[in-house]
Amino acid sequence: MRVRDEGEGRRAPLVCIHGAGGSSVAFMDTVRRFAAGRRVVAIDLPGHGQSDAWHPPEEVSIAMYRDAVGTVCANLKIERAVLLGHSMGGQIALACAAAWPERAAGLVVLCSGAKLPVAPRVFEILERDFAHAPEWLARVSFSPATPRELVERWTGLLLTCEPPIAIADFRAVERFDGAALAASVRAPSLVLGGEDDLLAPPKLQHELAAQISGARAVVLPRAGHQLHLEQPAAYFSELEGFLVGAS
């Protein structure tokens, strides 16, 4: 598995988990921003980016990715971490925090929910026209307020895996129901959403925050499903404030 591992410090490391079809590239700026004061690890999940696949697509699940994150942390000797996950990665981070409560120093969920509905159109595009899937995903992933040049810069990086893995990711998201897991999380938690998110509407962040004891929900204006790329200043501000209190 490929990981970006930078920085050091006494605070709990920040472990970043990307969304369906993506890679650690989405967290490059997060790594750079926080590596000056703490260790930051961004993972290419199995079959994504530069990581080899661990299992055939039909065996992909949120639990499998949860165990992959746990394996990475064990191999890197990370005993306790703040978990940061985007979209599918948010569900994986939630599953990790519930599975290993003594190792979760904090939980940050971006543009996700305990249950994320996946529109049938997503599977139609992935299965029938994968070559143009990034462009279609970009149209529904970014806020109308996001500058066109930023959307174009990131479109080609939205999918970094083979079609069967991308499809398996969205199937895993569709199957996952983390309501019971959310209720068991005891780590300090922040749930961030974008006001213009079509894939994970703000109501899902409010619902998830209500399910996690003591969690806070924040919805950023002029941001869609890629809020950490669209509104980096507001994202970093919220994350910095949370990290000060969490670890």
N, C-alpha and C positions, 0 to 999 in steps of 0.2 A: 504494500500500500504506500502511496505517495502522501507525504505530509509536509506542510510548511511549518517549520518549528523555529521560532525566533524569539529573542529576548530572554530576560531572566529577572528574578526578583523574589522577594519573600511572600508576596501575595499569591493567592491561588491562581494557577494558570487559567487562561481563557481558551476554551476548546470550541472551535467554530465548525458547524455542520451545515453543508449546503443543501439546497433543495432538489427536487426531482429533476433528473437529467443533467444537473449542473456539475460544478467542481469547486475546488477551493479558490479558484480565481476570483470568485464573487466576494471573497473576504480579504483580498490582497491589501486594500486600503485599511481595513480593520487591523490586520497584522502590523502594518507599518505604524499606525496611529498609537497602538498600545504596547508594542514591543520595547519601547524605551523604559517602561516601568514594571513590566511583568512578562512572564513567558506566555506566548500566544501560539497556539497550534491550530492550523486549518487543514482539514482532512479531505482528500479525494476518496469518497466512499468506493467500495469494491465495484469495479466495472465502469468507473467514471474518471474523467481526466486522465491521469497517468497511472491509475491503480488497476491491477489485474482483477478480473471477476473472481469471486469466491464460489459462487454457486450458479447453476443454470437459472435463467429468468423465472421459471415457474416456482422457484424456491425463494424468490426475493420477498422480503417482508420488513416491516418496521422493526420487528424483533431481531431479524438478522442484522440489520444495520446497527441496531442498538449494541449487539454483541461485537460488531466490528469496531465501534467507537470504544467499547470497553477494552478490547484487545489492544488497540493503539495506545490507550492510556496506560495499560499495564506494561506494555513494552517500553514506553517512554518514562516509566516510573513516576507517573503522575498519580498521586494518592488522593488528591482532592482538587476539584476544578469547578469553575463557573462554566456552565454549558450554554452555548449560544447557537440557536438553530433557526434556519430560514425555511418556511413553508414545510415540505416534507421533513427537513432537518429539524424544524421545531417540534414535530411529533416524535422524532428520534430522541431529541434532547429531553423531552417530557418523559419518554420511556426510560431513559437512562437515570433521570432524577428519581423516578419512582422505584427503579430496580435497585439502585445503590444509594440510598438516602444519606448514608454516612460519608459518601464521597462527593456529594453535590454541595458545593459552597454557594451556588446560586444558579438560577435558571432564567435565561432570556429567550423569549419566543418571538420571532418576527413573522408577521403575515401568515399565521397558521391558526389552528384550532384543534380542540379535542377530536372533532369530527369535521372533515373537509369534503364536501360534495365535489365530485368531478363531473363536469358536463360531458355528455356523450360525444360532443363535437371534438373534444380533446383527443379521444381515442380514434375517431375517424381521421383526423389530420395525421396523427402519429402512424397509423397503420396504412393509410393510402397515399400520403404525400409527405413523407418524412423530410424530403429535401427542402420543402418550404415551411416546415413546422416552426423553425425559429422565427421567421417573419410573422407568422400567425400568432405565436405566443407573445411576441413583442407587442403586437397590437392590443392584446388583452392584459399584458403585464404592467404596462407603464401608464401613469397618469397622463391625461391630455395636456397637463401643464408642464410635463417634462420636456426639455429642449430636444429637438429632433436629432441633433448631433450626438447627444448622449444615448438616445435609443439606438441609433445606428451603430454606435461604438460597441454596445453590449449585445446586440442581437445575435451575432455569430457565436457568442459564448454561453447562450442560454441552454444549449444542448451539447454535452461533451461526451456522449456515450452512444453505443449502438442502439438502433431502434428497439430491439427486444427488451433491453434494459430500461429504456425510457418508458416504454409501455408498462413494464413490470413495476416501475416506480409509482406511476399514477394508479395502477391497480392496488398497490400496497397502501397508498394514501386513501383510496376509496374504501378499503376494507377496515382500516384502523378506526377504533373508537376508544379514545383515551380518557373518557369521563371518569371512570373509576381510578385510573392512574393519577389524574389531576387531583382528585380528592385526597390522595395519599401523599402528595408532595409537601414537604415541610421546609424546603430551602427558600430563601428570599427569591421572589420571582417578579419579573417585569414582562408584560405582554405588549408588544408594539405592533401597530397596524397602520395601514395607509387609508386615508379618507376615500380615495378613488380606487381601491382594490376591488377588482371584479372577481378574482379567483378565491380570495379569502376576505369577504366583506367585514367591515368593522364590528358588526354584531357578534361575529365569532370570537374576536379578541375579548370583547366584554364578557361573553359567556365563559370563555376559558379562565379569565381572571377571577370570575365569581366562583369557579370550581376549585381554584387553588387558594388555600388559606393564606390571607395576607397579601395576595398578588395585586399588582397595580396595572391597569390598562391605560395605554396612551395611544391616541390615534393622531397621526401626523397629517396636516393638510398638504394638498398638492403633491401627494405621493400615492403610488399604486402598489402593485405586488412586489416591486423591487425597491422598497423605500430606502434601504441602506445605500443604494446607488443613486436614487433620485434626490433624496434630501440628506446628504451626508452630514451637514452641519447639525441639523436637528437630531439625527440618529446618533452621532457621536456625543452630543450633549446629554441625551437621555442615558446612553450607555455609560458614559463617564460618571454621571451622578449615581447610577445604580451600583457600579463597581466599587465606588468609595464606601458605600454602606454594606456591600455584600461580602467583601473579603479584604 
